[in-house]
Amino acid sequence: MFSKHVKDKINSVVLDLGGGTGTSSLFIRNQLQFQGEIDILDANIEMLYKASQKKIGFRNIIRHFVGKSGELPVRDESYDVIISTGAFVPNHIRGVSHSRNDQSITSWRINNLHSETRRIGRLRGRIRSKHRETLFGE
């Protein structure tokens, strides 16, 4: 999906939102030969440390917890592409459980986050988010 939407693999700027240990960033850098700039944002300092050790060449490593407001510490129209792989799923965000009773809280937070990704994405940019209900089909 990334290659389909990113034609300029040299000058594009990507945000790996909820990027954790940088697995998705590593994939687009090495497997898709992306040469542009990559920023990674995550709340977990230990995971960001692991990401920094992978020699991906991040432009910025941003530690930030996406709270109730959903606001991100990023300027308007900063990114051509925003990727998020498995970061915003039930039980992954503190205070968001997997029960259907909490779906309204999850939806509210995700909707605010989507507003923020539209704000920080460049005109005609792409936002791609992927997750599964279970990990590895379990």
Buried (B, 14 or more C-beta within 10 A) or exposed (E): EBEEBBEEBEEBBBBBBBBBBBBBBBBBBEEEEBEBBBBBBBBBEEBBEBBBEBEBEBEEBBBEEBEEEBBBEBEEEBBBBBBBBBBBBBEEBEEBEEEEEEEEBBEEBBEBBBEBBEBBBBEEBBBBBEBEEEEEEE
